Amino acid sequence: MKKIFMLFLFILSILCLLGCKKEIEKVKVNFIIDDISNVIEIEKGAKITNDLIPVDDFDEYEYDLYYDYKYKNKYNDEEINKDIDIYIKKIEKVTIEFIYENTLYTLKVRKGNKNN
């Protein structure tokens, strides 16, 4: 009887250990650019980084992130703790070349003014 009881406790402790495995909470971020939606899942409390933004032309464009479709409420590296929509504003880059002390320099900068 003692062996059966010990076996029962052993099985119960194994089940408790397996059931206590902490699951990582995820939230959904719906990126919207040019009326096209792309949903990804990230860890709750994470911040949006460039590698999460579903675009592949960072050489030609910069991207600003906003909470609203009118681009008024800008995302500023806040932690994401719930499912949200993020609107992506695409800003074209222009190439500027200049010579300084006989050396050619090339820069890519945002097109337009600082409010663009």
MIBA-288173 format. One record per atom (N, C-alpha, C): residue number from 1; atom name; x, y, z. Coordinates in steps of 0.2 Angstrom, whole numbers, plus 5000, padded with zeros to 4 digits. Each point is the difference from the previous one (the first is absolute). Layout:
<pts>
<NUM; CA; <X; Y; Z>> ...
</pts>
This chain:
<pts>
<1; N; <5004; 4994; 5000>> <1; CA; <4996; 5006; 5000>> <1; C; <5004; 5006; 5000>> <2; N; <5006; 5000; 5004>> <2; CA; <5004; 5006; 5000>> <2; C; <5003; 5001; 4993>> <3; N; <5002; 4995; 4996>> <3; CA; <5003; 5001; 4994>> <3; C; <4995; 5003; 4995>> <4; N; <4994; 4998; 5000>> <4; CA; <4995; 5003; 4996>> <4; C; <4999; 5008; 5002>> <5; N; <5000; 5001; 5006>> <5; CA; <4999; 5007; 5003>> <5; C; <5006; 5004; 4997>> <6; N; <5006; 4998; 5001>> <6; CA; <5006; 5003; 4997>> <6; C; <5000; 5001; 4993>> <7; N; <4997; 4995; 4996>> <7; CA; <5000; 5001; 4993>> <7; C; <4995; 5005; 4998>> <8; N; <4994; 5000; 5004>> <8; CA; <4995; 5005; 4999>> <8; C; <5003; 5007; 5001>> <9; N; <5004; 5001; 5005>> <9; CA; <5003; 5007; 5002>> <9; C; <5005; 5002; 4994>> <10; N; <5003; 4995; 4998>> <10; CA; <5005; 5001; 4995>> <10; C; <4997; 5003; 4993>> <11; N; <4995; 4996; 4998>> <11; CA; <4996; 5002; 4994>> <11; C; <4997; 5007; 5001>> <12; N; <4997; 5001; 5006>> <12; CA; <4997; 5006; 5001>> <12; C; <5005; 5006; 5000>> <13; N; <5006; 4999; 5003>> <13; CA; <5005; 5005; 4999>> <13; C; <5002; 5002; 4993>> <14; N; <5001; 4994; 4996>> <14; CA; <5002; 5001; 4993>> <14; C; <4994; 5004; 4997>> <15; N; <4994; 4999; 5001>> <15; CA; <4994; 5003; 4997>> <15; C; <5000; 5008; 5002>> <16; N; <5002; 5001; 5006>> <16; CA; <5000; 5007; 5003>> <16; C; <5006; 5004; 4996>> <17; N; <5006; 4997; 5000>> <17; CA; <5005; 5003; 4996>> <17; C; <4999; 5001; 4993>> <18; N; <4997; 4996; 4997>> <18; CA; <4998; 5001; 4992>> <18; C; <4995; 5005; 5000>> <19; N; <4995; 5000; 5004>> <19; CA; <4995; 5005; 5000>> <19; C; <5002; 5007; 5002>> <20; N; <5005; 5001; 5003>> <20; CA; <5002; 5007; 5003>> <20; C; <5005; 5003; 4995>> <21; N; <5001; 4997; 4994>> <21; CA; <5004; 5003; 4995>> <21; C; <4997; 5007; 4998>> <22; N; <5003; 5006; 5001>> <22; CA; <4998; 5006; 4998>> <22; C; <5000; 5001; 4993>> <23; N; <4994; 5002; 4997>> <23; CA; <4999; 5002; 4993>> <23; C; <5001; 5007; 4999>> <24; N; <5004; 5002; 4995>> <24; CA; <5001; 5007; 4998>> <24; C; <4994; 5003; 4997>> <25; N; <4998; 5005; 5003>> <25; CA; <4994; 5004; 4997>> <25; C; <5002; 5004; 4994>> <26; N; <4995; 4999; 4995>> <26; CA; <5001; 5004; 4994>> <26; C; <4995; 5005; 4999>> <27; N; <5001; 5005; 4996>> <27; CA; <4995; 5005; 4998>> <27; C; <5001; 5000; 4992>> <28; N; <4995; 5002; 4997>> <28; CA; <5000; 5001; 4992>> <28; C; <5001; 5008; 4999>> <29; N; <5004; 5001; 4995>> <29; CA; <5001; 5007; 4997>> <29; C; <4998; 4999; 4993>> <30; N; <4995; 5004; 4998>> <30; CA; <4998; 5001; 4993>> <30; C; <5003; 5006; 4997>> <31; N; <5005; 4999; 4996>> <31; CA; <5003; 5005; 4996>> <31; C; <4996; 5002; 4994>> <32; N; <4999; 5006; 4999>> <32; CA; <4996; 5002; 4994>> <32; C; <5004; 5005; 4996>> <33; N; <5001; 4998; 4994>> <33; CA; <5004; 5005; 4995>> <33; C; <4996; 5000; 4994>> <34; N; <4998; 5006; 4997>> <34; CA; <4997; 5000; 4994>> <34; C; <4993; 4996; 4999>> <35; N; <4997; 5000; 5006>> <35; CA; <4994; 4996; 5001>> <35; C; <5001; 4992; 4999>> <36; N; <5006; 4998; 5001>> <36; CA; <5001; 4993; 5000>> <36; C; <5002; 4998; 5008>> <37; N; <4997; 4995; 5002>> <37; CA; <5001; 4998; 5007>> <37; C; <5005; 4994; 5000>> <38; N; <5004; 5000; 5006>> <38; CA; <5005; 4994; 5001>> <38; C; <5000; 4999; 5007>> <39; N; <4998; 4995; 5003>> <39; CA; <4999; 4998; 5007>> <39; C; <5006; 4996; 5002>> <40; N; <5003; 5002; 5005>> <40; CA; <5006; 4996; 5003>> <40; C; <4998; 4999; 5008>> <41; N; <5003; 4995; 5003>> <41; CA; <5000; 4999; 5007>> <41; C; <5007; 5002; 5003>> <42; N; <4999; 5003; 5006>> <42; CA; <5007; 5002; 5004>> <42; C; <4998; 4998; 5007>> <43; N; <5005; 5000; 5004>> <43; CA; <5000; 4999; 5007>> <43; C; <4996; 5006; 5003>> <44; N; <4996; 4999; 5005>> <44; CA; <4997; 5005; 5003>> <44; C; <5005; 5004; 5004>> <45; N; <5000; 5007; 5000>> <45; CA; <5005; 5004; 5003>> <45; C; <5006; 5002; 4995>> <46; N; <5000; 4997; 4994>> <46; CA; <5006; 5001; 4996>> <46; C; <4999; 5007; 4996>> <47; N; <5005; 5002; 4997>> <47; CA; <5000; 5007; 4996>> <47; C; <5000; 4998; 4993>> <48; N; <4998; 5004; 4996>> <48; CA; <5000; 4999; 4993>> <48; C; <5007; 5002; 4997>> <49; N; <5004; 4996; 4997>> <49; CA; <5006; 5001; 4997>> <49; C; <5000; 5000; 4992>> <50; N; <5005; 5003; 4997>> <50; CA; <5000; 5000; 4993>> <50; C; <4999; 4993; 4997>> <51; N; <5003; 4995; 5003>> <51; CA; <4999; 4993; 4997>> <51; C; <4993; 4997; 5000>> <52; N; <4996; 5003; 5004>> <52; CA; <4993; 4998; 5001>> <52; C; <4996; 5003; 4994>> <53; N; <5002; 5006; 4998>> <53; CA; <4996; 5003; 4995>> <53; C; <5000; 4997; 4994>> <54; N; <4994; 4998; 4997>> <54; CA; <4999; 4996; 4994>> <54; C; <5002; 5003; 4993>> <55; N; <5005; 5003; 5000>> <55; CA; <5003; 5004; 4994>> <55; C; <5007; 4997; 4998>> <56; N; <5002; 5001; 4994>> <56; CA; <5006; 4998; 4998>> <56; C; <5004; 5005; 4996>> <57; N; <4998; 5006; 5000>> <57; CA; <5004; 5006; 4997>> <57; C; <5002; 5005; 5004>> <58; N; <5004; 4999; 5005>> <58; CA; <5002; 5005; 5005>> <58; C; <5006; 5004; 4997>> <59; N; <5003; 4998; 4994>> <59; CA; <5005; 5004; 4997>> <59; C; <4996; 5006; 4996>> <60; N; <4994; 4999; 4998>> <60; CA; <4997; 5005; 4996>> <60; C; <4995; 5004; 5004>> <61; N; <4998; 4997; 5005>> <61; CA; <4995; 5004; 5004>> <61; C; <5001; 5000; 5008>> <62; N; <4997; 5004; 5003>> <62; CA; <5000; 5000; 5008>> <62; C; <4993; 4999; 5002>> <63; N; <4999; 4997; 5006>> <63; CA; <4993; 4999; 5002>> <63; C; <4999; 5003; 5007>> <64; N; <4994; 5004; 5000>> <64; CA; <4998; 5002; 5007>> <64; C; <4994; 4996; 5001>> <65; N; <4999; 4998; 5007>> <65; CA; <4995; 4996; 5002>> <65; C; <4995; 5004; 5004>> <66; N; <4993; 4999; 4999>> <66; CA; <4995; 5004; 5003>> <66; C; <4994; 4995; 5003>> <67; N; <4997; 5003; 5005>> <67; CA; <4994; 4996; 5003>> <67; C; <4994; 5001; 4996>> <68; N; <5000; 5006; 4996>> <68; CA; <4994; 5002; 4996>> <68; C; <5001; 5001; 4993>> <69; N; <4995; 4999; 4996>> <69; CA; <5001; 5000; 4993>> <69; C; <5001; 5007; 4997>> <70; N; <4999; 5005; 5004>> <70; CA; <5001; 5007; 4998>> <70; C; <5007; 5002; 5002>> <71; N; <5004; 4996; 5003>> <71; CA; <5007; 5001; 5001>> <71; C; <5001; 5006; 5005>> <72; N; <4996; 5000; 5005>> <72; CA; <5000; 5005; 5006>> <72; C; <5003; 4998; 5006>> <73; N; <4999; 4993; 5002>> <73; CA; <5002; 4998; 5006>> <73; C; <5006; 4995; 4999>> <74; N; <5006; 5002; 5000>> <74; CA; <5006; 4997; 4998>> <74; C; <5002; 4994; 5006>> <75; N; <5002; 4995; 4997>> <75; CA; <5003; 4994; 5004>> <75; C; <5007; 5002; 5002>> <76; N; <5002; 5000; 5007>> <76; CA; <5006; 5002; 5002>> <76; C; <5004; 4995; 5004>> <77; N; <5001; 4994; 4998>> <77; CA; <5003; 4995; 5003>> <77; C; <4997; 4998; 5007>> <78; N; <4993; 5000; 5000>> <78; CA; <4996; 4998; 5006>> <78; C; <5000; 4992; 5000>> <79; N; <4999; 4997; 5006>> <79; CA; <4999; 4993; 5000>> <79; C; <4993; 4998; 4998>> <80; N; <4999; 4995; 4996>> <80; CA; <4994; 4998; 4998>> <80; C; <4997; 4994; 5004>> <81; N; <4994; 5002; 5003>> <81; CA; <4997; 4995; 5005>> <81; C; <4994; 4998; 4998>> <82; N; <4997; 5002; 4995>> <82; CA; <4994; 4998; 4997>> <82; C; <5000; 5000; 4992>> <83; N; <4995; 4996; 4998>> <83; CA; <4999; 5000; 4992>> <83; C; <4999; 5007; 4998>> <84; N; <5004; 5002; 4995>> <84; CA; <4999; 5007; 4997>> <84; C; <5001; 5000; 4993>> <85; N; <4998; 5006; 4997>> <85; CA; <5001; 5002; 4993>> <85; C; <5005; 5005; 5000>> <86; N; <5005; 4999; 4995>> <86; CA; <5006; 5005; 4999>> <86; C; <5000; 5002; 4993>> <87; N; <4999; 5007; 4999>> <87; CA; <5000; 5002; 4993>> <87; C; <5007; 5002; 4998>> <88; N; <5002; 4998; 4994>> <88; CA; <5007; 5002; 4998>> <88; C; <5000; 5005; 4995>> <89; N; <5003; 5006; 5001>> <89; CA; <5001; 5005; 4995>> <89; C; <5007; 5000; 4997>> <90; N; <4999; 4999; 4993>> <90; CA; <5006; 4999; 4996>> <90; C; <5003; 5007; 4998>> <91; N; <5007; 5001; 5001>> <91; CA; <5003; 5006; 4999>> <91; C; <5006; 4999; 4995>> <92; N; <5000; 5003; 4994>> <92; CA; <5005; 4998; 4995>> <92; C; <5006; 5004; 5002>> <93; N; <5006; 4996; 4999>> <93; CA; <5007; 5003; 5001>> <93; C; <5002; 5003; 4994>> <94; N; <5004; 5005; 5000>> <94; CA; <5004; 5002; 4994>> <94; C; <5008; 5000; 5002>> <95; N; <5003; 4999; 4994>> <95; CA; <5008; 5000; 5001>> <95; C; <5003; 5006; 4999>> <96; N; <5004; 5002; 5004>> <96; CA; <5004; 5007; 4999>> <96; C; <5007; 4998; 5000>> <97; N; <5003; 5003; 4995>> <97; CA; <5008; 4998; 4999>> <97; C; <5003; 5007; 5001>> <98; N; <5006; 5000; 5003>> <98; CA; <5004; 5007; 5001>> <98; C; <5007; 4998; 5000>> <99; N; <5004; 5005; 4998>> <99; CA; <5007; 4999; 5001>> <99; C; <5003; 5004; 5005>> <100; N; <5004; 4997; 5004>> <100; CA; <5003; 5004; 5006>> <100; C; <5007; 4998; 5000>> <101; N; <5005; 5005; 4999>> <101; CA; <5007; 4998; 5000>> <101; C; <5002; 4995; 4995>> <102; N; <4997; 5000; 4994>> <102; CA; <5002; 4996; 4995>> <102; C; <4997; 4992; 5001>> <103; N; <4995; 5000; 5005>> <103; CA; <4997; 4993; 5001>> <103; C; <4993; 5001; 4999>> <104; N; <4997; 4995; 4996>> <104; CA; <4993; 5000; 4998>> <104; C; <4996; 4996; 5006>> <105; N; <4995; 5003; 5003>> <105; CA; <4996; 4998; 5005>> <105; C; <4993; 4999; 4997>> <106; N; <4997; 4994; 5002>> <106; CA; <4993; 4999; 4998>> <106; C; <4996; 4999; 5007>> <107; N; <4994; 5003; 5000>> <107; CA; <4995; 5000; 5006>> <107; C; <4993; 4998; 4997>> <108; N; <4997; 4996; 5004>> <108; CA; <4993; 4999; 4998>> <108; C; <4996; 5004; 5006>> <109; N; <4995; 5004; 4998>> <109; CA; <4996; 5004; 5005>> <109; C; <4993; 5000; 4998>> <110; N; <4996; 5001; 5005>> <110; CA; <4993; 5001; 4999>> <110; C; <4998; 5005; 4995>> <111; N; <4996; 4999; 4995>> <111; CA; <4997; 5005; 4996>> <111; C; <4995; 5004; 5003>> <112; N; <5000; 5007; 4999>> <112; CA; <4995; 5004; 5003>> <112; C; <5003; 5003; 5006>> <113; N; <4995; 5004; 5003>> <113; CA; <5002; 5003; 5007>> <113; C; <4999; 4995; 5006>> <114; N; <5002; 5003; 5006>> <114; CA; <5000; 4995; 5005>> <114; C; <4993; 4998; 5003>> <115; N; <4995; 5003; 4997>> <115; CA; <4993; 4998; 5002>> <115; C; <4997; 4995; 4995>> <116; N; <5005; 4998; 4995>> <116; CA; <4997; 4995; 4995>> <116; C; <4999; 4994; 5003>> 
</pts>
